[in-house]
Amino acid sequence: AALALDNGLARTPPMGWLHWERFLCGTDCAADPRRCVSEQLFVEMADRMDAEGWRDAGYEFICIDDCWMAPTRDEHGRLRADPKRFPGGIRKLADYVHSKGLKLGIYSDVGNKTCAGFPGSYNHYDLDAQTFASWGVDLLKFDGCNSGSLELLAEGYRRMSLALNKTGRSIVYSCEWPFYLRPVQQPNYTEIKQYCNHWRNFYDVYDSWSSIKSILDWTALHQDSIVKIAGPGGWNDPDMALVIGNFGLSWDQSVTQMAMWAIMAAPLFMSNDLRHISPEAKCLLQNKEVIAINQDPLGKQGYQIAKDKNFQLWERPLSGQAYAVAVLNQQEIGGPQNFTFSLTFLGNGLACNPACSIRQVLPASRDWGVYSWISSLSVEVNPTGTVLLKV
């Protein structure tokens, strides 16, 4: 296990772009070339990330999810990309992505088949790790479908971690391990952090408010067991995909996802079409102040500290004795509502003692001034919206 401890990666939550959620398992390039999981899709996204400020904002990974493979391994037992959809192969794509100053992520599965039925890595962990390294891959998302048993699941996650480290290449390791354990047993997060750089706890995110809300509710319910383990090198993944810029979220709900993923120290992987994204969604996703909160070097995950009717109050300790504070209004009817709370609530009473400056980060950036420790703060929040503050 000591070999798998700290691979030196993911000192802050990784950021990038991921094809799943928006592009799913589109494999018919003849019928729909613009929405097909193909070399062309990733080249076009890499071009946009380079040219339109995404890389400079911190989004450095471009990640291939399920359905990239040929239906069978090659004659040497190696995984291979579908030759029609990836005519140049993954190595050529990785070289192109690297030429843009970006990093390439790829997907496999701990079981004998991926969730979509393509070849999995079971009994091929070392070979697949070597293959990914030889292609220049920088991140592996390792799913947990078709693993057979919880013992084989755990063994597979451990073995792939060791295999990746053995290649000598720096490859961020993204696990789904606790998600597949949870229906049966409580995950051992101390062990999982020994092997993985981030790990998914809950269901796939969908392009809907009900999905975002369920992830936040689950995280608050389980925060006592998950918040303490997060930190540099290992992060809770509430499902990383930011669906901002798609179809299902209102503006206020988009603000909520961005703010709360920053509070939760979550990996930030957009799943949208960067070729067709509104200026408003782009501005939100590239907001430097929110990204700075997400990427804060102290590396502590935020947590819910109060709940009152439809309102939730969350805080996240930051470096420099600062705090990020989120006021979330889950009400789905009516208009804006006010939530008032004492600043003595924050940081166990220390965040604003004897005084503090408060800056609003979302939904718009503005200074609120200086407040004393005994002050109360009244925050107006739109339905399903969030006000994000830095204290």
N, C-alpha and C positions, 0 to 999 in steps of 0.2 A: 504493500500500500504506500510505503514511503516514496517509491518511485513515481507514484501518480500524484503526489501532493501538489505543490505549486508549480505549474508550468510557466509562471511569469506573465500570463496573458490576462486580458479582461480586467485590468486594474480599475477601470470604470466600465459601466454597462456598455456593451458593444452597440453600435449604431449602423444601420444600413437599409437595404431594400430587399424584399423577399417576394418571390412570385406567388406564393400560396395566398389564399383568400381571394385576391382579385382575378388571378388567371387559372387557379385550380389545376385540373389535369387535362388541359387542352392539348390534344395530340394530332388533330386533323388540320395540318397546315394548309392543305389544298383548299379546304372550305373556309378557313378563317385565319389567314397568315398573321394578322395583327394581334391575335389573341392566343396564338399557339405557343406552347412551351418549347422554345427553340433557340438556337444560337442567335438568330436575328433579334429576338426579343431582348436578350441580355446585352447584346452589342448596343442596341438602341437605348436601353436604360443606362448603360455605362456612359454613353455619349451625353445623355441628359444630366447625369450626376456630375460629370466633369464640367459641362458648359454652363449649367444653371445654378451653381452655388451649393449643390447638395454636399459634395465632398468637403468643401471649405466650411460648411456648417457642422461637419462631424460625421456625416453618413458615409462610412468608408467601405462597408461590405456590400457586395451584390450577390444575393444568395439564390441558388437553384434549389427548389424543393422537390417533392416526389414527381415521378413520371418523366424524368430525363433519360432513363436507361433504355437500352435495347431489351427485348423480352427475355434474352438468355445471356449468360456469360460467354466469353470467347473460348477458344480451344485451350487456352492456358488457365482457364478458371477465373479470369479477371472480369470485373465489371467493365462495361463499355457504354458509351452514349449511343442513343438511337442514331444510326448513320444518316437517316434522311433529315432529321430535325437538327442534328449537330454535325454537319458534314466535315467540319474541321477538327472535331473531337474536343474534349475538355481542355487539353493542354494548350491548344491554340486560343481558346476562349480565355483561359487564365492569363495567357501572355497579353492578350488585348486589354483585359480588365486592369492588369498591372500597369500597362502603358499609360493608363488614364489616372494613375495614382490611387487606384482602388484595390480592394481585395476580393477574392472569390470564395463564396461558400457553396457547399454541396450537401446533398441529403443521402442518407442510407437508413437502414433499419436493423435493429438488434436481432430480429427473427429471420426466418427463412424466406419471407416475402415482405415487401413494403406494404404500407396500408393500401396502396392502389394495385398491389399484385405483381410488382416488378421484383427482380431478384434481391433478396435481403443479404445481410452480412453474416448470418449464422454459419459457424465453422469456417469463416473466411476473414476473421477480424484482422489478422496480421497482413494478409495479402491485400485486403481493401485499404488498410491504412497506408501501406507502401504505395499502392496505386494512386491514392489521393495525393500523397506527398510528391510522387513523381510528376503529377500533373500540375503542381504548384498551387494546390488548394490551401486556403487560409482558415477555413471554418468548416466543421462538420456538424450538421443537425442530425442527430441519431434518434430515430423514432422507435416505438416499442410495440408495434403490431406483430402478431403471429409469433410470439416468443415461446409459446408452449407452456411455460410455468414461471412462477415468480422467481424461482431459483435460477433458471436459465436466463431470465431477464436481467437479474442482478449480475450474474456472472458475465453476461455479454457486455453490459455497460462497463464493468471493471476492465475486462479484457481489451475493449476498444480503446479505453483511456491509456492503458499501458502501451498498446500497439501504436497509438498516435505519438506518444512521447518517444518511443523507440525509433521512430523515423528520423528524429533530429530536426524536423521541420516544425515551426511554430504554427500549430493548428488549434484554434479555439474550439472547445468541445461543448456543444449545446445538446443537453439531454432531455428526454421526456420521462425519465425514470420515475419520479414521484407520482406523476399523473396516472401511470399504469398500476402503481402499488395501492393507491388510495382506496379503491373500492374494497380492498381486502385487508390492508394493514396500514398503520401509521408509518410513513417514510422515516428513515433514519437520515436526517438532513446532514448530520455531522459526517457520516460516511459519504453521502452523495457529493458534498462539497470537496471531499478528498479527491474525487475523480472527475468532476464536471465543472465547467466555467459558468454555465447557467442551466437552469432546470425548470421545466414547465410543470405547473401545479394543477391546471384546470383545463376545461374544454377549449377547443378552437374558438378564437374570436370570430364573430360574424359581423357583417356590415349592418349592425342594428343597435339601437339604444338598449334593448333588453339584454343583449350580449354583454355590452360594456357594464351595465348595471349589475348583472349577475357576477361578473369577475370582481367588481369592487366589493360586493356583498360577501363573496366567498373569502376574499383577502382579509377583510375586517374580521370575519368570524374566526379565521385561523391565524390571526397575526401573532398570537402568543407563541406559536410553534415555528413560524417561518421568518419573522422579522429579524430575530437575533442572529440568525446564521448568515445573513447577507453581508457582503463586504467585498473589498478589493479581491478580485480573482474568482468570485463566486456569487451569482445573483439569482434571486427568485424571478421566474419568468411568468407573468400572469397571462400569457400568450402575447408574445412580443409585437404582433402585427398592429401597427397603427393604420386604421381604416379611414383616416382623415383624407378627404379628397375623392371619396367614392360617392355612394348614392344614399346610404341609409341614415347618416347622422345629420342632424341640424347643425347650425353654426355653434350654438351653445353646447351641444353634445360633443362636438369636435374639440371645443375648448376644454371640456371636462376630460376627454381621453388624454389630451396632451398634458394637462396639468397633473392628472392623477398618475399617469405613467412616470412623470418626473418625480412626484412625491414617493412612488413605490420603488424608485431606483431600478426601474425595469429596463431591459434591453429595448432599444428603439429601432424597430425594423418596419419601415413603411411597406404596406402592400396596397399599391395603387398604380395608376398609369401615369407616369411622369411626363408622357407625351401629351396628356390631356388633363391638366390639373389647373384649378382656378387660382388666380393670384392670391386670393384670401387664404386658401388652404396651404399654398406654398409659403406664404408669410408666417402662418401659424407653425408649420412644421420646421421652418428655419429660424424661429424665434430664439435669439442668442441667450436671452435671460432664462428662458425655460430650459434650454439645453444645458446651460451652466448649472442649474439646479440638479438636473438628471445626472450630470457628469461630475458632481461635486467630489473632490478627492478624499473627503472624510469617509465616504462610502457607506453611510448608514441609511438603511431603508426607513421610510416614513411609516406612520401608523395612525389609526383613528384614536382620538382622545376624548371625543364627546359626540353624543347623538341626541337630537331633540326633535321629535316629530319627523319632518322630512329633511331636516338639516343634519349634515355630518361635518365635524371639524377634525381635520387631519394636520399633523405636523411632521416635519423631517429635519433632524439636526444637520446643520451644514458646518463647514469649516469656518474659522474666524468667528466662532461664537454666534453665528447667525442661525436662523430657522426659516424653512419654507413652510407656509401655512396655507391650507386649502379649505375653503368653505364651499361645500357641495350641497346644492338644493335638488333633492330627488323628486320633488313634486312635479307632476305631469299635467297640471291643470291650473288655470288662472294666470296671474301675471307675476312680476318680480316680488320677492318677499325679503324682509329684513331679518337678519340673524345678529343678535347682540351677545357678546361674550366678554368676560374679563380677561385682560392680558395676563393676569396671574395664572391662568390655565396653562400658559405656554411654557414648555421646557421645565416642567416641575416648578414653576414659579421663577425660574432664572432667566428666561429669554428676554425679559424686559425689565430687569432689575439693575439699577434704579430707573432707567429710562431706555427707550429704543426708538430708532427711526423705522418707519414702515413704508415700503414701496409696493404698489400694486404691479404685478407682472402681467396677469391675464384677468379679464379679456382684453384690457388695454393697459399700456404702461404709463404709470404716473406716480409721483411722490405723494404720500399722505402726511408727511411731516413727522414730528417727534412726539412721543407719548410717554407718560409716566407709568410706573409699574402698576399703579392702582386704577389706571384708566380702563374704561370699557370701550369696545370697538363695535360699531354697527356696520354691517356689510349687507348691501343689497345684491341679491343673486337671482338671476332669471331661472325659470323652471328648467330642470335638467342641466343647469349650468353650474359653473364653478368660478369663484374668484380666487386667484392664486396671489399670495402676498409673500414678500421677503421681509423678515423682521430682524 
